[in-house]
């Protein structure tokens, strides 16, 4: 490709896969102009994915494009927000038309599913990295927060846990027999947007699981000023994940591994019936894994009643061995 940065923008980013009526001005000017509907609050989130840190060399570009958007939509889902717009900053070592075309097709496929319009961003040369800011809309007073959990609330998760972590560990070990179902959990997570919207008014607290169950649940406990008990034998696991855990005797995998992008949420007893009523319409399975307690701290108990203490959750700036 010739023409540099502006040709890159014109060819891959200027014509979004989704066009929304609430976008007065999208890509192509110094700023986008967006119309926030009356009676809505704006929810804003941003994540970066850096080569070698968040994805492996050789990751399929279609799935990478999907994931760049998915991790941000997962944050919106955790707030009970409806996705609307996104801006994308792309850093590339060079221009590969075929690779970038596949990347944007994966991105656009997920954008179409959730009516997200790409309204701006930036392109530059350098080590490969992507930073996306997503904007969503939520009714005032209905946003799901981390701070609403109370003793007696039930603790739930969506989908399954640990699959992305199992895939990553196998790939890092050079295992060429990683199942596609596990690899999809790592490279093409499904943001639980519909479930998040349905939980507004039902869940007392919510967070998305990006850094591991133990670490993300602790964020909820810190914000809510309470503790929790998690029953390890209730954790929902794919068959391949369970086999990996047995093979390597790694009971901590679904607790400390990141990249699940499921929702962890709490429900007070008075709203359990409301949760049961919406379950058939949700876009995923929901599993009760424990309860919120008044005693501070996070406790894990196995099927024999023995307390287990997990390792540390993912932290970008923790000391590495």
N, C-alpha and C positions, 0 to 999 in steps of 0.2 A: 504494500500500500504506500502511496506517496501523498504528500500534502500535509503531514504532521498532525498536530493536536486537533486543529479545527476540522479536518477531514475525519479524524477519529470520532469526534463528537457527532458530526453530521451523519456518519454512517452507522453508528451503533447506539447513540444515546438520545438524539434529538427527537426521534419519533417514538414516543412511549407506546407500550402494548395496550395501555389503558388510558382513556381520556375521560375525565370527570367534569361534570357541569360546574362544580365548585372551584375549579381552577381557572382563574381569570387570565393568568399568564404563566406558562410553564417554562420549559427549557428554551434557552436562546438569548435571554437578557441577563442583566446583572443580578436580578432577584426574581423569584417566582412570586406571583400574587395569588393568594388563596383566600377563599371566602369561608369563614367558619360559620356553620349554620346556627341560627338562634337556638338558645337552650342547650348548647353543647359546650363542654370544656375540651381543650386541646391537650392530648397526651403525647409527649415527645420522648423518644428514646434513641440511643446511638450505640453502635458496637463496631469494633474493628476486628478484621480477620487478617492475620499476618502469616505469610508463607513460612513454613517451618515451625510456627508456634501454634497456629490454629488449624492448619491443614497441611497435609503431606505433599511433597513434590509428586507430580503425576496424578493428583486427584482429578477425576473427570471434570472438565470445565462446566458441563451442563449442571451437574450436581453442585458444584461450587457456586455457580450463579444462584441456584435455588437457595443454598444455605446462607449466603450473604444476606438475603432478604428474610429467610425463615427465622434466624436468630433474633432479629428485631421484632418480627411479628409475634414471636413468643412472648416478648416483654409486653407488648400491647395486650395480648391475650391474658396475661397475668393481672392486668389492670381492669379487665372487662371492657376494653376499648374496641371500637370498630376501626380497622385500618383505613387510611385515606390516601396519604401522600408519602413520598420518599425522596431523599436526595442521596447521591452516591458519589464518593470520592474514590477514584481508581488510580493506583500507582502500579506501573508495569515496567519491566526492564526493556521492553520493545513491543512492537505491534505484530501480532500473529492473527491475521484476519479469521482464519478457521477457528482458532481457539477462542477468540473473543466473541465470534458469532455464536458458538455453542454456549459460552458463559451467559450471554444475554438472552438466549432462548430459554435456558433454565430459569433465569431470573424472571423473565416475562411470563413463563408458564405459571409460576406461583403468584405473580402480580395479578394476572387475569383471574385466578381463583378467588382472590380477596379484593378485587377492584382497587388496587393500589396504583396510583399514577406516579411515575418518575418525573419530578418537576425541576430537577437541577442537580448540580454536583461539580466535580472538578476532575481533571486528568493531569497526571504528571509522570515523568520517567523516574524509575528507581526500583529498589527491591519490591517484589510483588506484595501488595497489601490493598485491602478494601475497607473503607469506612462508610457505613450507611446510617443515615438518620431517618427514622420512621415517625410519622405523625398519625395519630388516631383521634377519634372523637368518642366522648363518653358523656352521659347525662350527669349533670351536677348531683353530687351526693351518692352516685352509684359506682364510683370507681372502687375496685378492690385494692385494699392496702395490706401491707405486711403487719400492721399494728393492731388488728382487730381480734386476734385469737384470745380466747378466755378459757380458764379451767373448765373441763367438762365437754369442750368441743371435741368432735371426732376429727381425725386426721386422715385425709384422702390423697391419693395420687391418680393421675390419668395414665393411660397406656402402660408401658412396661419400663423397667429400669435396668441399667447396666449394659445394654446391648452395644451402645456406642463405645463404652470403655473396653468391652471385650474385643470389638473390632480393632480399635486403636492398638491395643496391646499385641494382638496377633500381627498386625501390619508392621509394627515397630520391630517385632521379632523375625520379620522376613517370611512369615507364613503366607504362602500363595493360595491356601485353601480356605480363605475367609469366605463364609457364606454371604450371598448377596443380601439376605435379609438383615444380617448384622451390619454389613457395610452400609446399607441404606440408613440404618439408625444413626451411623456416624456422619455420613456425607449428605444425607437428604432428610433431615428431621422434619416432622410434620407439626407446624405450629397449631396449637389448640385454640384457634380463634373463636370458633363457634361455641366451644365449651366455656371459654372465658366469658363470652357474652351471656350465656345461659346462667352462669354462676352469680352474676351481679344480682344482688338482693337476696342471695341464698348463702354464699360463703361469707364467713366473718373475716378471713384473711386469705391471701393468696400470694404465691411467688412462682416464677418459672425455675425449673431445675437445670441450670447451666453449669454449675460448679460442683455438683454432687449433693445428694440428699442431706448428708450430715451438715455440710456448710450452709446450704441454703435454708434448711429448716432452722438452723441456729439464728439466721438473720430474722426470721419470723419471731422466734422466742425472745430475742433481744429487743425487738421493736414492741412486742406485746407484753413484756415483763412477766413471762411465765416459763414453764418447762414442758417436756413432752416425753412420752413413752412410745417407742416404736417396736412392733412385734416383727422380728426378722422373717418368720415363716409366712407372714402375710404379704411380703413384697412381691409384686407381680413381675415375673421373669419369663423371657422367651426360653424355649427349650434349648436353643444354642447357647444362651447366656448361662443357664444352669449347668450345662455340660462343661463349659469353660471353667466355671467356678469349682466344679468337682475335680476337674483335671488338674488344676493348679492349687487346689485347697485354698481358695480365695473367697472367703465369705464376705469380705468388705467391698467387693467390686461394685454392687449396686448402691452402696452407701457413699463411697468416696469418689467414684469415677464421674466425670462431667459429661457434658454434651448430650444429655437426655432430652432436654427441651420439652419436658412434660410439665404439667401444673401440679403443684403441691398446695392443698387448700384445707381450710378448717370449716366445720359446719356445727353450729350450736344445736342442741337437742330439739329446740323448738322449730328448726328448719329442716330436720331430717326428712319429714314427709314431703316437703317441697322439693328436696333433692331427688327423692325417689320418683316424683312425678315427671321430672325432666330427663331422667336417665335414658329412656328409650329414644329420645331425640338427639342425644349427644353424639359427637363424631368420633368417640373413642370409648373404651372401657374405663370404668372408675373403680378403684379398690380402696377399701378402708384399711389403713395400716397401723393405726394407733390412736392415741388420744392426747389432748392437751391437759397438763396438770399444773397445780399451783406451786409445787416445789420447783425451784429453778434447776436448770440443767437439762441435758438431753441424754436419755437412757435408751439403750437397745437391749432387748431380751430375746433369747433364742427359744426354740420350741420346748426346751427342757426347763425353762425358767431362769437360765443363767444369764447374768448381765454381761454384755460384750462392750468393749471400748474400741471404737474405730480409729483409724489414723486420721490424718489431716485432709481436708477438702482442698480443691485446687486453689492456688493463689499465685498470680503472675509474678509477684515480687518476693515470694518466699525463697529462702536459701535453698539452692539445689545441691544434691549430693554429688 
